Amino acid sequence: MRYTKDEIIQYVSEEDVKFIRLAFCDVFGVQKNIAIMPEELPRAFEYGIAIDASAIRGFGDVVNSDLLLHPDPDTLAELAWRPETGKVVRMYADITYPDGTPFECDTRTLLKQAIKTAELQGYAFAFGEEQEFYLFKLDDIDNRTYEPYDNAGYMDIAPEDRGENIRREICLTLEKMGIHPERSHHEEGPGQNEIDFRYSDPLTAADNALTFQMVVKTIARRNGLYADFSPKPLKDAPGNGCHINVSVKPSDNFVNLNYMIAGILDKIQEMTLFFNPKDESYSRFGGNKAPRYISWSAENRSQLIRIPAAQGEYCRAELRSPDNLANPYLSFALLIHAGLYGINNRLALPDPVNENLQNADPEIIRNLRKLPETLKEAASLANSSSFVKSLIPQSIIDTYSK
């Protein structure tokens, strides 16, 4: 729902809102926020609220440390788990320098710029994420353990699946915040879960991805559990993936979709640093349906990109290599530009690989390109990429490469 600034100020006054959280993220997509009181809201809309950028990863140093947060009124949401009296609401914020110039390392702004580029060329992209997470027990002093909440398997039901009520509470909370879950189920790993929500425009989808993780972690903790989104929390169990579904309109009977996929396949090695930004990200590749090779197919879950069985507006490509440590704003921006690269250059889509690549004959995979095998290799590919450097500030690339 879209609100004007005056409507939000009136809502805060009439609904007994006591705290307004202005949310943003660092260059890695880790959510941050600052809480302001209601009387500060007009100033926030008019001038912005100052923060010390030197304390935020990738944002700068103590010499030039002042940045301003400008709340986006379209992102207003009540934090449903906070008290009914003295409510708390949240808005995502864009970041500028004190003179009003957009801050180049604000990845939300980078995504807005990508969306604008696509619009000027006549294209609209949509995204949805499928995030997997583990639920672990806490110890006697509320520290996380690596003991799974249950030992259930894929799509098991209660009583083996003990996460059923947790997922239900998460879904109901998301609905109250204007996010619409589509399905939820137990995943393959012990204590592992997945909740998928409806696709939307890129900016809303990225905002929702951050909100989703916050809600899951909050609800888990309220139930005496720890929600772990990391790529490989248990050595001998499936990792946590973040499958990104992307579509483009107009699709022209799937011609543009095919070009878009070809563009993503062409640039994926150079972009992997930002989809898989930590050393542990690379331990997930090649096992439990996590891809290692650069290929595509219809429905085949061993591929990097698969085309799910769907009709009409639900036709999309599913990128299966990213994990939950990826910054959604940065990820979506790169995918938009890679998709546009494929469309504008009419790149031919390679032949599909209709094999299970996790146990395929060596002759089949011999000629397939591979994803980077380490963070160091991914960083080297990103740093040598003119495509990446034309889109992402060098300071962000350097931060990811450390």
C-alpha positions in Angstrom: 0.0 0.0 0.0 1.3 3.5 -0.9 1.1 6.3 1.7 1.9 10.0 1.6 4.2 11.5 4.2 1.2 13.3 5.7 -0.8 10.1 6.0 2.1 8.4 7.8 2.4 11.3 10.3 -1.3 11.2 10.9 -1.2 7.4 11.3 1.6 7.6 13.8 -0.4 10.1 15.9 -3.7 8.3 15.8 -2.4 4.7 16.3 -0.3 5.3 19.4 3.0 4.7 17.6 5.9 5.4 19.9 8.9 4.3 17.8 9.7 4.5 14.1 12.5 2.3 12.9 14.4 3.5 9.9 15.9 0.4 8.3 18.8 0.0 5.8 21.6 -2.5 5.2 25.3 -2.6 4.9 26.9 -3.6 1.6 26.6 -7.3 2.5 22.8 -6.9 3.0 23.0 -7.1 6.8 20.0 -5.1 8.1 20.6 -2.1 10.4 18.2 0.4 11.9 17.9 3.5 14.0 14.8 4.2 16.0 13.3 7.7 16.2 10.5 9.2 18.2 7.3 10.4 16.5 8.1 14.1 16.9 11.2 13.5 14.7 9.3 12.0 11.8 8.6 15.4 10.0 12.3 16.1 10.1 13.2 12.7 8.8 10.9 13.2 5.8 12.1 16.7 5.2 15.9 16.5 5.8 16.8 12.9 6.7 18.3 11.5 9.9 22.1 11.4 10.3 24.0 8.3 11.0 27.7 7.6 11.6 28.7 5.8 8.4 32.2 4.9 9.6 30.7 2.2 11.8 28.9 0.4 8.9 30.8 -2.1 6.8 31.7 -0.7 3.4 30.3 2.8 4.1 33.4 4.9 4.7 35.8 6.1 7.3 35.8 8.6 10.2 36.9 11.5 7.9 33.7 11.5 5.9 31.4 9.7 8.2 28.0 11.6 8.0 25.2 10.1 5.9 21.5 10.7 6.0 18.6 8.2 6.1 15.5 9.2 4.1 12.5 7.0 5.0 10.5 5.6 2.0 6.8 6.0 2.9 5.8 3.1 0.7 7.5 0.7 3.0 5.6 1.4 6.2 4.9 -1.7 8.2 3.9 -2.4 11.8 6.1 -4.8 13.7 3.4 -7.2 14.6 5.3 -8.8 17.6 5.7 -5.5 19.4 3.1 -4.2 22.0 -0.4 -3.1 20.9 0.0 0.0 22.9 3.1 2.1 22.2 3.4 0.5 18.7 6.6 0.2 16.7 6.6 0.7 12.9 9.4 0.3 10.3 10.2 2.0 7.1 13.1 1.3 4.8 15.3 4.3 4.0 17.4 5.5 1.2 20.9 7.0 2.0 22.4 10.3 0.8 25.3 12.5 1.6 24.5 15.7 3.6 24.2 17.7 0.3 21.4 15.3 -0.9 23.6 13.4 -3.4 22.7 9.7 -3.4 25.3 7.6 -1.5 27.0 5.4 -4.2 27.3 2.4 -1.8 23.6 2.3 -0.9 22.7 -0.9 -2.6 19.0 -0.1 -2.4 19.8 2.9 -4.7 21.8 0.7 -7.0 18.7 -1.5 -7.4 16.5 1.5 -8.1 19.0 2.6 -10.8 18.8 -0.9 -12.4 15.0 -0.8 -12.4 15.1 2.6 -14.1 17.5 1.4 -16.7 15.2 -1.5 -17.5 12.1 0.7 -17.6 13.8 3.1 -20.1 14.4 0.1 -22.4 10.8 -1.0 -22.1 11.3 -4.0 -19.7 9.9 -4.8 -16.2 11.5 -7.5 -14.1 9.9 -9.4 -11.2 11.5 -11.4 -8.4 10.7 -14.0 -5.7 13.0 -15.7 -3.3 12.9 -19.2 -1.7 14.9 -19.0 1.5 15.9 -22.1 3.5 16.9 -22.0 7.1 17.6 -24.3 10.0 16.0 -24.2 13.5 18.5 -25.0 16.2 17.9 -25.4 20.0 19.3 -22.9 22.5 21.4 -23.9 25.5 20.6 -23.2 29.2 21.8 -19.6 28.9 20.1 -18.9 25.5 23.2 -19.3 23.3 22.7 -21.1 20.0 23.7 -24.8 19.6 23.9 -26.9 16.5 21.3 -29.4 17.8 18.5 -29.4 15.2 14.9 -28.8 16.5 13.8 -32.0 14.9 15.0 -34.9 12.8 12.3 -34.7 10.1 12.9 -34.9 6.4 11.5 -33.4 3.2 7.9 -32.3 3.5 7.3 -34.5 6.6 4.4 -33.7 8.8 3.9 -33.5 12.6 4.8 -34.9 15.0 8.1 -35.6 13.2 8.1 -32.1 11.8 8.3 -29.9 14.9 8.7 -26.7 12.9 5.1 -26.7 11.7 3.8 -24.2 14.3 6.8 -22.0 14.0 6.3 -21.7 10.2 2.6 -21.0 10.8 3.4 -18.1 13.2 6.0 -16.8 10.8 3.5 -16.8 7.9 0.8 -15.1 9.9 3.2 -12.4 11.0 4.4 -11.8 7.5 0.7 -11.4 6.4 0.2 -8.8 9.0 3.2 -6.9 7.6 1.8 -7.0 4.0 4.0 -9.9 2.8 2.1 -12.9 1.3 3.6 -16.3 1.9 2.6 -18.9 -0.8 3.8 -22.2 0.7 5.9 -23.5 3.6 7.3 -27.0 4.4 10.0 -28.9 6.1 13.2 -29.2 4.0 15.6 -32.2 3.6 17.9 -31.4 6.5 17.1 -32.0 10.2 15.4 -28.9 11.5 15.6 -27.3 8.1 12.6 -25.3 6.8 11.5 -23.3 3.7 8.9 -20.6 3.3 8.3 -19.1 -0.2 6.4 -15.8 -0.7 4.8 -14.2 -3.8 6.8 -12.6 -6.5 6.7 -8.8 -6.8 8.6 -5.9 -8.4 12.4 -5.9 -7.7 12.4 -3.2 -4.9 9.5 -4.7 -3.0 11.0 -8.2 -3.4 14.3 -7.1 -2.0 12.7 -5.2 0.9 10.6 -8.3 1.6 13.7 -10.6 1.6 15.3 -8.5 4.4 12.0 -8.4 6.3 11.5 -12.2 6.0 14.9 -13.0 7.7 14.1 -10.5 10.5 10.7 -12.1 11.1 12.0 -15.6 11.0 14.8 -14.9 13.5 12.5 -13.0 15.8 9.8 -15.6 15.9 12.3 -18.4 16.3 13.9 -16.6 19.3 10.4 -16.0 20.8 10.0 -19.8 20.7 13.3 -20.5 22.3 15.1 -21.4 19.0 17.8 -20.0 16.8 17.2 -19.5 13.0 20.3 -20.1 11.0 20.4 -18.9 7.4 24.1 -19.6 6.8 25.1 -21.6 3.7 26.3 -24.8 5.4 25.5 -24.9 9.1 25.9 -28.7 9.4 28.8 -30.3 7.6 27.0 -33.6 6.7 23.5 -32.1 5.9 22.1 -30.1 3.1 23.1 -26.4 2.9 20.8 -23.4 2.9 20.1 -22.1 -0.5 18.3 -18.9 -1.6 16.7 -19.7 -5.0 15.9 -16.5 -6.9 13.0 -16.6 -9.3 13.2 -13.9 -12.0 10.9 -13.1 -14.9 10.8 -10.3 -17.5 8.0 -8.5 -19.4 7.3 -8.3 -22.2 8.2 -11.9 -22.6 7.3 -12.2 -26.4 6.4 -15.8 -26.2 9.4 -16.6 -23.9 11.9 -15.1 -26.4 13.0 -12.4 -24.0 13.0 -14.9 -21.1 15.4 -17.1 -23.1 17.6 -14.1 -23.9 17.5 -13.1 -20.2 18.6 -16.6 -19.1 21.4 -16.6 -21.7 22.7 -13.2 -20.3 22.7 -14.6 -16.7 24.5 -17.7 -17.8 27.1 -15.6 -19.7 27.8 -13.4 -16.7 27.3 -15.7 -13.7 31.0 -16.5 -13.0 31.7 -12.7 -12.7 28.7 -12.2 -10.4 29.1 -15.2 -8.1 31.1 -13.2 -5.6 28.0 -11.2 -4.7 25.6 -14.2 -4.7 28.0 -16.3 -2.5 30.0 -13.8 -0.5 31.7 -15.9 2.2 34.2 -18.8 2.2 31.5 -21.2 3.5 29.3 -20.4 0.6 31.4 -22.5 -1.7 31.2 -25.7 0.5 27.6 -25.9 -0.6 28.2 -26.2 -4.3 27.9 -29.7 -5.9 25.8 -31.5 -3.3 22.2 -31.8 -2.3 20.9 -30.1 -5.5 23.2 -27.1 -5.1 24.7 -26.5 -8.6 28.4 -26.6 -9.6 28.2 -26.3 -13.4 26.8 -23.5 -15.5 23.9 -25.0 -17.3 20.1 -24.9 -17.5 17.1 -27.2 -18.1 13.4 -27.4 -17.5 12.5 -28.6 -14.0 15.8 -30.3 -13.4 17.0 -29.3 -9.9 20.6 -30.2 -10.5 21.1 -27.3 -12.9 22.2 -23.8 -12.2 19.1 -22.4 -13.8 15.9 -24.4 -14.1 12.5 -23.4 -15.7 9.9 -24.5 -13.2 6.6 -26.1 -14.4 4.3 -23.1 -14.6 1.9 -21.3 -16.9 1.3 -17.8 -18.1 2.5 -15.0 -15.8 4.1 -17.6 -13.5 6.7 -18.6 -16.1 10.1 -17.7 -14.8 13.7 -18.8 -14.4 15.0 -20.1 -11.1 18.7 -19.3 -10.3 19.8 -22.0 -7.7 23.3 -21.0 -6.8 22.8 -18.0 -4.4 22.7 -18.4 -0.6 21.0 -16.3 2.1 24.2 -14.3 2.7 23.6 -12.5 -0.6 22.5 -8.9 -0.5 19.1 -9.0 -2.3 19.4 -5.4 -3.6 22.8 -6.1 -5.1 21.8 -9.5 -6.4 18.6 -8.3 -8.1 20.4 -5.3 -9.7 23.1 -7.6 -11.2 20.5 -10.0 -12.5 18.5 -7.2 -14.1 21.7 -5.9 -15.9 22.7 -9.4 -16.9 19.2 -10.1 -18.2 19.3 -6.8 -20.2 22.7 -7.8 -21.6 21.3 -11.0 -22.9 18.2 -9.4 -24.4 20.0 -6.4 -26.0 22.6 -8.7 -27.5 20.1 -11.4 -28.5 22.3 -14.0 -26.9 21.6 -17.6 -28.0 20.6 -19.9 -25.1 22.8 -23.0 -25.0 21.2 -26.4 -25.3 19.6 -27.6 -22.1 21.4 -30.3 -20.1 18.8 -32.9 -19.2 20.9 -34.9 -16.8 21.5 -35.1 -13.1 24.8 -33.3 -13.0 25.6 -34.5 -9.4 26.3 -38.0 -10.7 26.6 -37.5 -14.5 29.1 -39.2 -16.7 32.3 -37.2 -17.0 31.8 -37.0 -20.8 28.6 -35.0 -20.2 30.2 -32.4 -17.9 33.6 -32.1 -19.6 32.7 -29.1 -21.7 30.5 -27.3 -19.1 31.8 -24.2 -17.4 31.9 -24.3 -13.6 31.0 -21.8 -10.9 34.0 -20.5 -8.9 35.2 -23.0 -6.4 36.5 -20.6 -3.8 35.8 -17.1 -2.6 39.2 -16.1 -3.8 38.5 -17.3 -7.3 35.1 -15.5 -7.3 36.8 -12.3 -6.2 39.4 -12.5 -8.9 36.7 -13.0 -11.5 34.7 -10.0 -10.2 37.7 -7.8 -10.1 38.6 -8.6 -13.7 35.1 -8.1 -15.0 34.3 -4.9 -17.0 30.6 -5.8 -16.6 30.8 -5.8 -12.8 33.0 -2.7 -12.6 30.6 -0.8 -14.8 27.7 -1.4 -12.3 29.2 -1.7 -8.8 31.5 0.9 -7.1 35.0 -0.3 -6.7 34.8 0.2 -2.9 32.0 -2.4 -2.7 34.0 -4.8 -4.9 37.0 -4.3 -2.6 34.9 -4.9 0.6 33.6 -8.2 -0.8 37.1 -9.2 -1.9 38.8 -8.8 1.5 
